[in-house]
Amino acid sequence: MLPVVALLGRPNVGKSTLFNQLTGTRDALVADTPGLTRDRHYGIGRSGDRPFIVIDTGGMGEAEAPVESLMEQQSLRALEEADVAIFVVDGRQGLTPADEELARAFRRQNKPVVVAVNKAEGQARDAAVAEFHALAMGQPRAISASLGRGIVPLMEEVLSHVPSREGEDDWHEDGIRVAVIGRPNVGKSTLINRWLGEERMVAADEPGTTRDAVRVPFRRDGRDYVLVDTAGVRRRARVEEYIEKLSVVKTLQAIEDAHVVVALVDGSEGVTDQDASLMGLALEAGRAVVVAINKWDGLSPDRRERTRTEMDLKLPFMTFAPHHHISAKHGTGVGELLASVDTVWEAANRDMPTSELTRALEDAVSRHAPPVARGHRIKLRYAHQGGKNPPVIVVHGNQTERTPKAYRRYLENYFRQTFSLQGTPIRIEFKSSDNPFKDKKNKLTDRQIQKRKRLKRHVKK
């Protein structure tokens, strides 16, 4: 089992920057704004030949709003999970009363803690760490997370508190990557907490609580998942803050990296144009999609009927995806939702032998032949699989580039029905065979030459 290292400290001291340095990624959202990180964020780092799990956390010690109190609870849970913690402090601001209060709280947890004095570039090492000896938590380490200085000796000391264990090896995020997307305050974090059975994500009745795309490994019934909680996406005209723009980018990246997308809709507000746009982005990325209408248990019969009508009118392109009516808060329908995730994942990765695809193509053509193009009927000869997630079907024939959109949709629906490709978009590529005689001149025989001469005698000059 890998060692677990938690990054703790006040807001805006550089924990997320250090997280990105340790993991060699840009997974954690970084900006010069206090309180940007709110949920626990996990990643894999390596010191020499030794891997470890690192947990980024929200700021502590300055809780005023309810959301900030929830952030502190998440940070304390990270400390409970960790084998050792890095207490990140700001070398430019110096020692603060909040740092001293946090140090007292950490000592009560009886866990090894190493003090990292961040933003120490441009200062003498001894001067940068001098006042932090007052925390009485051992020798402080001067680092610069943004420049990557002092990280190696820091991690050597941190991991010295955790003896090597048998079976330590590289850790990978194996499993189905499931991104939960939707507008702000539709219940994405609540849904993931319900799946996990714990308050893993900061969930509050406040739009924009989640700001980053947070990955959480999860196992159920012997199958591994990586659940990705994303920030709510509003219409572009309403996105003004720099942080929110970064959050939208992270959400779009999460859609691109996911295997399956769960599109969450607020049943009390109905289906909006933004919901349709988000689902369209998931389809353009080729992701399998499951649609979930949340807060269904609190809707009146009239509101439910109105929401169903809106689904038909605004989401006609999502008829192939499973639809679920759930309550993330109370757990109604949440188990069936995860079962649909398995179904669409298997459909998106289905093997379709060439013989069966060609047979299905022949059946489709016999039922409804392609139209005539420029006086010649389009001929579709055989098909084979060209990719997975999403399934790609390559159809070979003559004049295939002239196949109309309506007939392409007919083939898509026929393949979907034949191979049970529920919940996943299908991409059909057409390839036309070249005419082997197109560049060759037709040479006439002697008999054809004599016939042409006889015919020319009857042509008026």
C-alpha positions in Angstrom: 0.0 0.0 0.0 1.4 3.4 -0.9 2.2 6.1 1.7 -0.4 8.9 1.9 0.7 12.5 2.2 -1.8 15.3 3.0 -1.1 18.9 2.2 -2.6 21.2 4.9 -2.5 24.9 5.7 -4.3 28.3 5.4 -5.9 29.4 2.1 -3.6 30.7 -0.7 -0.3 29.5 0.8 0.5 27.3 -2.3 -0.9 23.8 -1.5 -2.3 23.3 -5.0 0.9 24.5 -6.6 2.9 22.0 -4.5 0.4 19.3 -5.4 1.0 19.9 -9.1 4.7 19.8 -8.6 4.6 16.6 -6.7 2.3 14.9 -9.2 3.9 16.4 -12.3 0.5 17.4 -13.6 -1.8 20.5 -13.7 -4.7 18.7 -12.2 -5.2 21.1 -9.3 -6.7 24.5 -10.2 -4.3 27.2 -9.3 -4.9 31.0 -9.1 -4.0 33.9 -6.9 -7.3 33.6 -5.1 -7.9 32.4 -1.5 -10.2 29.4 -1.0 -10.0 28.1 -4.6 -9.6 24.5 -3.6 -12.6 23.1 -1.6 -12.6 19.3 -2.0 -10.0 16.7 -1.3 -8.0 16.1 -4.5 -5.9 12.9 -4.9 -2.9 12.3 -7.1 0.2 10.2 -7.4 3.7 11.5 -6.8 7.2 10.0 -6.8 10.3 10.7 -4.7 13.2 8.9 -6.3 11.9 5.3 -6.9 9.2 5.5 -4.2 5.6 6.4 -5.2 3.1 8.0 -2.8 -0.4 9.3 -2.7 -0.8 13.0 -2.2 -4.0 14.8 -1.1 -4.6 18.4 -1.8 -7.0 20.1 0.6 -8.9 23.4 1.0 -7.6 26.2 3.3 -8.1 25.9 7.0 -8.1 28.3 9.9 -10.2 31.2 8.4 -13.7 29.7 8.3 -16.4 32.2 8.3 -19.0 31.1 5.7 -20.7 27.6 6.0 -18.8 26.4 2.9 -15.5 27.2 4.5 -16.5 25.1 7.5 -17.2 22.2 5.2 -13.8 22.7 3.6 -12.1 22.4 7.0 -14.0 19.2 7.7 -12.6 17.8 4.4 -9.1 18.8 5.4 -9.3 17.1 8.8 -10.6 13.9 7.1 -7.6 14.1 4.8 -5.3 14.3 7.9 -7.1 11.2 9.3 -6.4 9.3 6.1 -2.8 10.4 5.8 0.3 8.7 7.2 2.2 12.0 7.3 1.2 15.6 6.6 2.9 18.7 5.1 2.0 21.9 6.9 2.4 24.6 4.2 3.0 28.1 5.4 3.6 31.4 3.6 7.2 32.6 4.0 6.3 36.1 2.7 3.5 36.7 5.2 5.4 35.2 8.0 4.0 33.4 11.1 0.3 34.2 11.7 -2.0 33.4 14.7 -3.9 31.1 12.4 -0.8 29.1 11.7 -0.2 28.7 15.4 -3.8 27.6 16.0 -3.5 25.0 13.2 -0.2 23.7 14.6 -1.9 23.1 18.0 -4.8 21.3 16.2 -2.3 19.1 14.2 -0.4 18.1 17.3 -3.6 16.8 18.9 -4.0 14.4 15.9 -0.7 12.6 16.8 0.4 12.3 13.2 3.9 13.2 11.9 3.8 16.7 10.4 6.6 18.5 8.4 6.5 22.3 8.0 7.1 23.6 4.5 7.8 27.3 4.3 6.6 28.2 0.8 7.4 31.3 -1.3 10.9 31.4 0.1 12.6 32.3 -3.2 14.7 35.5 -2.9 15.3 35.0 0.8 18.2 33.4 2.7 17.1 29.9 3.9 17.7 30.5 7.6 16.0 33.8 7.5 12.9 32.4 5.7 12.4 29.6 8.3 13.5 31.3 11.5 10.2 32.5 13.0 8.5 29.2 12.1 10.6 27.3 14.7 8.0 28.7 17.1 5.5 26.2 15.9 7.6 23.5 17.7 7.0 21.0 14.8 10.6 20.2 14.0 13.0 21.8 11.4 11.0 23.9 8.9 11.9 23.4 5.2 12.2 26.3 2.9 10.7 25.6 -0.6 9.4 27.4 -3.7 6.4 25.4 -5.0 6.1 27.5 -8.1 9.8 27.1 -9.1 10.2 23.5 -7.8 13.0 24.4 -5.4 13.5 22.4 -2.2 10.9 19.8 -3.1 13.4 16.8 -3.2 14.8 17.2 0.4 11.3 18.0 1.7 9.9 14.7 0.3 12.9 12.8 1.6 12.1 14.0 5.1 8.4 13.5 4.7 8.7 9.8 3.5 11.3 9.1 6.2 8.3 9.1 8.7 6.7 6.2 6.8 8.6 2.9 6.7 8.7 1.1 3.4 5.9 -1.5 3.0 5.7 -4.7 1.0 3.8 -4.4 -2.3 4.5 -0.7 -2.8 4.2 -0.2 -6.5 2.9 2.3 -9.0 -0.8 3.2 -8.5 -3.0 3.7 -11.5 -6.5 5.1 -11.8 -7.9 1.8 -13.3 -11.6 1.6 -13.9 -14.4 3.4 -15.7 -13.9 7.2 -15.6 -17.4 8.7 -14.9 -17.7 12.5 -15.2 -20.8 14.0 -13.6 -21.7 17.2 -15.5 -24.5 19.8 -15.3 -25.4 23.3 -14.4 -24.5 24.8 -11.0 -26.4 23.5 -8.0 -28.1 20.5 -9.7 -26.7 18.0 -7.2 -23.5 16.7 -8.7 -21.5 16.5 -5.5 -24.4 15.2 -3.6 -24.8 12.4 -6.1 -21.1 11.4 -5.8 -21.4 11.5 -2.0 -24.4 9.2 -2.2 -22.5 6.7 -4.4 -19.5 6.8 -2.0 -21.6 6.6 1.1 -19.7 9.5 2.8 -19.5 13.2 2.6 -16.5 13.1 0.3 -17.3 16.2 -1.7 -18.2 19.6 -0.3 -22.0 19.9 -1.0 -23.8 23.0 -0.1 -27.0 24.8 -1.1 -25.0 27.4 -3.0 -24.2 27.5 -6.7 -20.6 27.2 -7.6 -19.5 25.2 -4.5 -17.4 22.9 -6.7 -14.7 24.7 -8.6 -12.3 22.0 -9.8 -12.7 18.6 -11.5 -12.1 16.2 -8.6 -11.3 12.5 -9.2 -12.3 9.9 -6.6 -11.4 6.2 -7.0 -14.3 4.0 -6.1 -15.2 0.2 -6.2 -18.6 -1.4 -6.2 -19.5 -5.1 -6.8 -15.9 -5.9 -7.8 -15.7 -3.2 -10.5 -13.5 -0.1 -10.3 -14.6 3.4 -11.1 -13.0 6.9 -11.1 -15.8 9.3 -10.3 -15.1 12.9 -11.5 -17.0 15.7 -9.9 -17.1 18.8 -12.1 -17.9 22.5 -11.7 -21.3 23.7 -12.8 -21.3 25.3 -16.3 -23.5 28.3 -16.9 -24.2 30.1 -20.2 -21.1 31.9 -21.6 -22.7 35.3 -21.2 -23.0 34.8 -17.4 -19.4 33.6 -17.0 -17.5 36.6 -15.8 -15.1 35.6 -13.0 -11.7 34.3 -14.0 -12.0 31.4 -11.6 -15.3 30.3 -13.1 -13.7 30.4 -16.6 -10.9 28.1 -15.4 -13.5 25.8 -13.9 -15.4 25.6 -17.2 -12.1 24.6 -18.9 -11.6 21.9 -16.3 -15.1 20.6 -16.9 -14.6 20.3 -20.6 -11.3 18.5 -20.0 -13.1 16.1 -17.7 -15.6 15.3 -20.4 -12.8 14.7 -22.9 -11.0 12.3 -20.5 -14.1 10.4 -19.3 -15.3 7.1 -20.5 -18.9 7.8 -19.5 -20.7 11.1 -18.8 -23.6 11.3 -16.4 -25.6 14.4 -17.4 -27.5 15.7 -14.4 -30.6 17.8 -14.9 -32.5 19.7 -12.1 -36.1 18.4 -12.4 -37.4 21.4 -10.4 -36.2 23.8 -13.0 -36.7 21.6 -16.1 -34.5 21.1 -19.1 -32.7 24.2 -20.2 -30.8 25.1 -23.3 -27.6 24.9 -21.3 -28.4 21.3 -20.4 -28.8 20.5 -24.1 -25.5 22.3 -24.9 -23.6 20.3 -22.3 -25.0 17.0 -23.6 -24.1 18.0 -27.1 -20.5 18.6 -26.1 -20.4 15.1 -24.6 -21.6 13.6 -27.8 -19.2 15.6 -29.9 -16.4 14.2 -27.7 -17.8 10.7 -28.4 -18.6 9.9 -24.8 -21.3 7.4 -23.7 -24.0 9.3 -21.9 -26.5 8.6 -19.1 -29.2 11.3 -18.4 -30.4 11.7 -14.8 -33.2 14.0 -13.8 -32.5 14.9 -10.1 -34.8 16.1 -7.3 -37.6 14.0 -8.9 -39.1 13.0 -5.5 -40.1 16.6 -4.7 -41.9 17.3 -8.0 -45.6 17.6 -8.4 -47.4 15.5 -11.1 -47.8 18.6 -13.3 -44.1 19.5 -13.0 -43.1 15.9 -13.8 -45.2 15.8 -17.0 -43.8 19.2 -18.0 -40.3 18.0 -17.5 -41.0 14.9 -19.7 -42.3 17.1 -22.4 -39.2 19.3 -22.2 -37.0 16.3 -22.5 -38.8 15.3 -25.8 -38.6 18.8 -27.2 -35.1 19.9 -26.2 -33.2 16.6 -26.2 -34.4 14.7 -29.3 -30.8 13.8 -30.0 -30.5 11.9 -26.7 -33.2 9.3 -27.3 -30.6 6.5 -27.4 -29.3 7.3 -23.9 -30.8 5.8 -20.7 -33.0 8.2 -18.7 -33.3 8.0 -14.9 -35.4 9.9 -12.4 -33.5 10.1 -9.2 -33.0 11.8 -5.8 -29.3 12.2 -5.1 -30.2 13.5 -1.6 -32.3 10.5 -0.6 -30.7 7.9 -2.8 -33.8 7.0 -4.9 -32.7 5.4 -8.2 -29.0 6.0 -7.6 -28.1 2.3 -7.8 -29.9 1.8 -11.1 -28.1 4.9 -12.4 -24.7 3.2 -11.8 -26.0 0.0 -13.5 -26.7 2.1 -16.6 -23.1 3.4 -16.5 -21.9 -0.2 -16.7 -24.3 -0.9 -19.6 -23.3 2.1 -21.8 -19.6 1.5 -21.0 -19.9 -2.1 -22.3 -21.8 -0.9 -25.4 -19.2 1.8 -26.2 -16.4 -0.9 -26.1 -18.3 -3.7 -27.8 -16.5 -5.9 -30.3 -18.3 -6.2 -33.6 -16.9 -8.9 -36.0 -16.6 -7.9 -39.7 -18.8 -10.8 -40.7 -21.6 -9.7 -38.4 -21.3 -6.1 -39.4 -21.4 -6.9 -43.1 -24.4 -9.2 -42.6 -26.2 -6.3 -40.7 -25.3 -3.9 -43.6 -26.7 -6.3 -46.2 -29.9 -6.7 -44.1 -30.2 -2.9 -43.8 -29.7 -2.4 -47.6 -32.3 -5.2 -48.4 -34.9 -3.5 -46.2 -34.2 0.0 -47.5 -31.9 0.4 -50.5 -29.7 3.5 -50.8 -31.0 6.3 -53.1 -29.8 7.0 -56.7 -27.1 9.5 -57.1 -26.4 11.1 -60.5 -28.2 8.3 -62.3 -26.4 5.5 -60.5 -27.5 3.7 -57.3 -25.1 4.0 -54.3 -23.6 0.5 -53.6 -22.6 -0.4 -50.0 -20.6 -3.6 -50.1 -19.1 -4.5 -46.6 -18.4 -3.0 -43.2 -15.8 -3.4 -40.4 -15.1 -1.9 -37.0 -12.7 1.0 -37.0 -12.6 1.9 -33.3 -14.2 1.8 -29.8 -15.5 4.4 -27.3 -17.2 5.6 -29.4 -17.8 2.6 -31.8 -16.6 3.5 -35.3 -18.1 1.5 -38.2 -16.4 1.8 -41.6 -18.6 1.1 -44.6 -17.0 0.4 -48.0 -18.7 0.8 -51.4 -19.1 3.0 -54.5 -20.2 6.6 -54.4 -20.5 6.5 -50.6 -19.6 10.2 -50.3 -23.0 10.9 -51.8 -24.9 9.0 -49.1 -27.5 11.5 -47.8 -27.8 12.3 -44.1 -31.2 10.6 -43.7 -29.8 7.3 -44.9 -26.7 7.7 -42.6 -29.1 8.1 -39.7 -31.0 5.0 -40.9 -27.8 2.9 -40.9 -26.8 4.3 -37.5 -30.1 3.3 -35.9 -30.1 -0.1 -37.6 -26.5 -0.8 -36.3 -27.5 0.5 -32.8 -30.6 -1.9 -32.7 -28.7 -4.9 -34.1 -25.7 -4.7 -31.7 -27.5 -3.1 -28.7 -25.4 0.0 -28.7 -27.4 1.8 -26.0 -26.2 5.1 -24.6 -23.2 5.5 -26.9 -22.9 7.7 -30.0 -21.9 5.8 -33.2 -19.6 7.2 -35.9 -20.0 5.8 -39.4 -17.3 6.4 -41.9 -17.8 5.8 -45.6 -15.0 4.8 -48.0 -15.4 4.5 -51.8 -13.5 2.1 -53.9 -11.4 3.6 -56.7 -12.2 2.7 -60.3 -9.2 0.7 -61.5 -9.7 1.9 -65.1 -10.2 5.6 -64.4 -6.7 6.6 -65.6 -6.5 4.0 -68.5 -7.4 4.8 -72.1 -9.8 2.4 -73.6 -7.9 0.8 -76.6 -10.2 -0.1 -79.5 -9.9 -3.4 -81.4 -9.5 -3.6 -85.2 -13.1 -4.5 -85.6 -14.2 -1.5 -83.5 -12.0 0.8 -85.6 -13.6 -0.5 -88.8 -17.1 0.0 -87.4 -16.3 3.6 -86.4 -15.1 4.3 -89.9 -18.3 2.9 -91.5 -20.4 5.0 -89.1 -18.5 8.2 -90.0 -19.5 7.9 -93.6 -23.1 8.5 -92.6 -22.4 11.6 -90.5 -23.2 14.9 -92.3 -20.3 17.2 -92.6 
